[in-house]
Structures are given as C-alpha cells and as structure tokens.
Amino acid sequence: MSSQIVNQDPTGYRLGGRTPNVVWAPADRAEAVDAIRSAASAGQSLVIWGGGTAIDLGFPPERYHAALSTAHLNRVIDYQPDDMTITLEPGVRLSTLQALLAERRQFLPLNPALPDRVTLGGLVSAASSGPWRAGYGTPRDWVIGLRVIGADGLEVRAGGLVVKNVAGYDLPKLYTGSHGTLGLLTEVTFKVLPMPPAVGHALIELSGATEVENVLARLRDSDVDPCVVSLLHGSGVQSIQLPTTADWTLLLEFRHFPEAVRWQLDQLSTASTLGG
C-alpha cells in the first residue's frame, strides 16, 4: 500500500459512533485504486471523505474500517473557457473553483453552504445545490462527465468533456447523489456559465402562513424568474441581518442583464404580480 496514512489517530473521521482504523489519502488515481483494492481484498468497509460537510446524511455505515480522503486529489485537469467546461479532481474546494472561474468571468451555478469546505466530489456525491437551486437546478444539471473507481478497483468513465454529449446512458446522473456508495469519483467535468451582468434582490414581508402560500402561488404564476426563492422565519431572518422586522420574509434574487433585473423588480411592485 503506497497511499499516505494522514492520521495515526483518525478521530476526525468518526462517523455514526465509529472511528476507522486508518485514513488513506491517495495522491493520484493509481494510489486510490490500490487503497480500494486493498480494502476489498481484506473484506473491509471503506468510507470516502471530502470536506465532511454532508458525510452524516443518511444512515451511518454498519461497518467502518477505513476512510479514504480526497484531500490530495485536488488538481484542475482541464479548463476550456471558450467551451465553458472544466474538469477537476474531487478534492478541489468549491471556493477554489469559483475563484478560478471568476478570472474569466464565469461561475458554477451551485452555492451550497460552507464553500471553503465543500469539495466538488462531495458536492456531486451529495447532490448539494443551495439557494440558487430555484433558478439553476442541482448538480445533475451541471455535471456532464465523471470518472469513477468502483469497489472492484475498476474505473468507469461516464459522460464526456463536451456539453452536447448524448451517446449512451446518462450515467453521471446515476452517480450524482449516490453518496459514495457506487464508487470514488476521481474526475468531474462541469459545464459552467458566464457571470450575470447584474444582480438584484427583493424582500417581501409577510404576515403569516396563509399570506406566504398565496404570494408563492402568485409568484409561481407570474412572469418573474428569480434564481433564489428563500422563505425565512424568525431566527432565520435575524441570522443574516435582513432589514426587516417581519416574522416571515421572502428573499428573492435575480441574476440577468440589467434591464431584465430592473423589469422583474418592477413587476414585484405591481398588483398583477403578487395580488396587491
């Protein structure tokens, strides 16, 4: 086994009341294959760790002998700004990716919490999206290619490096949201977007659950197209220090050309949009 043992006392990888015997941090795909095959041959269960932000979703494992960290699988494999695609290893942090894309006025339209900790492998495995989900969807809409090492140590390549890729089964959608149960993601290819020229926000103060339901129904039937629709209540309003004292607040965000953002914000103030 050539993989580096990164923690002789791996309590930081405790999960479901169990602590692994060892933590492996492969430096490349070959070392990852070695680690997975070693665990398989010994009949050991292996849990894949990225940033750990969604590791406790779902039922804890019944057996947990070893953790495999993607900390050293953190390279950018290929970036094609003109094609708006990028391929990375799973240990790259979301904040690192967004900073790289921002240099070319591009972004990945996924914004889960804790971007400095979220890894791209974890983001895909947990299908994490964030408040932008209303306008941009989930990782299933933005992953176009994957490389995965299965429990037998064999590697599968799914999807491709181009946006218009329709050959065969859409396996990236199968692996997205699988929480590492189908294998270790070793490469992820995303399509990305140009940064919007303008961003606008609106706060709608609401008096109670009935008004919330009515406003959301009217918003859905209107012509406005927010990329964020977040309903905040009580401490949720206070935690992000919004300029409102209402118990219920609807936070909307619009990302588009300046004229489109202004038009949508104007529409919110009309009786025809939200019923006055």
Secondary structure, DSSP 8 states (H G I E B T S, - for coil): --SEE--SS-GGG-BTTB--SEEEE-SSHHHHHHHHHHHHHTT--EEEESSSSSTTSSS--S---EEEE-TT---EEEEETTTTEEEE-TT-BHHHHHHHHHTTTEE-S---S-TTT-BHHHHHHTT---TTHHHH--GGGTEEEEEEE-TTS-EEEEE-SSS---SS--HHHHHTTSTTSS-EEEEEEEE-EE--SEEEEEEEEE-SHHHHHHHHHHHHHSS---SEEEEEETHHHHHTT-S---SEEEEEEEEE-HHHHHHHHHHHTSHHHH--
